[in-house]
Amino acid sequence: MRTGNVPRQEMVKVKKWRTHDFLGERVGGIRGLLVFVILIAIGISFASLPVAALHWVPDTNVSVGPTQSKASRTTTFEVTVSYSGTSLLTVSEVDIAFQWDPTTWRISSGSTNIPSGGSQTWSVSEAIPALQPGFYSNTVTVTAKTSGDFYASPSDWSGNLQILANVPPVAAFGVSPSNADTNSVVQFTDQSSDTDGSVVAWHWDFGDGSNANVQNPTHQFISAGVYHVALTVTDNNGATSSVTQNVQVVSAPIGGGPRIAGLGAVEWGIVAVVIVAVAVLAATLVRIRRKRPRTTSPPMQRPPQIPPPP
């Protein structure tokens, strides 16, 4: 009868199997560790790639200005990205789009590093169409690719824009000298203003058939009289305004004498001709009168005196 002891040959086989099994477990553990390390490396590499998101990197802020503008004009918009985190923020691309414009403008490319507490500003000029005054929501959209602290995101930001109604300019001007005569060169000085923009064009009508399109013209009036001088100004949004002033011009002095309102050089010439003609006519009449023969009337005869009756 066999006892319960295992023969030596079988015991050797068992030990060899156990040793192989132990080595297999050892090898399996090392392989698992290697796989785990590889997965961590892959995860870190994926974490550094941009991922789709609709928010900015934490501690990042974007602002776009101005938020108010006028229609039918070109406005310069500024996009500012600021960072308040503890590390370095890297901006690799900034795009801006406007609701009315099919083109998306790339205002920054490459890498721009923004330190903690810092900011970066980009600008772009955009022609605003003829929009009606009012609030326009989600009009300006900014898209930027930013990364920091193993986090990256193509981020979207949308802002509102208010289109303001245009305020027309106010036309005004000054005249110098105020007592001009026909020899004076009159200076017209523009005094117009525009509270929400600027005056960009001027048109002067001097009331004597002449005009000018400069801001501060000079003009000389040939004849004395009262002239209705009109100024029309146009602002940078196309609105106009007009104003009229009466400018009185007197005749220039003749021979140092006093000036007489209403008579110019031409008028004085006519007056002189008339005076000379009247003088010649008067002298002629006097001579004709002197040449006429004088006629004498016969003496008056007294009627005969009749004696009184006895």
Secondary structure, DSSP 4 states (H G I P E B T S, - for coil): ---SSPPHHHHHHHHHHHHHHHHHHHHHHHHHHHHHHHHHHHHHHHHTS----SSPPTTEEEEEE-SEEESSEEEEEEEEEEE-SSS-EEEEEEEEEETT-SPEEEEEEEEEEE-TT-EEEEEEEEEE-SPPSEEEEEEEEEEEEEEETTEEEEEEEEEEEEEEPPPPPB--EEEESTT-BTT--EEEEE--B-TTS-EEEEEEE-SSS-EE-SSS-EE--SS-EEEEEEEEEEETTS-EEEEEEEEEEBPPPSTT----TT--HHHHHHHHHHHHHHHHHHHHHHHHHHHSPPP-PPPPPPPPPPPPP-
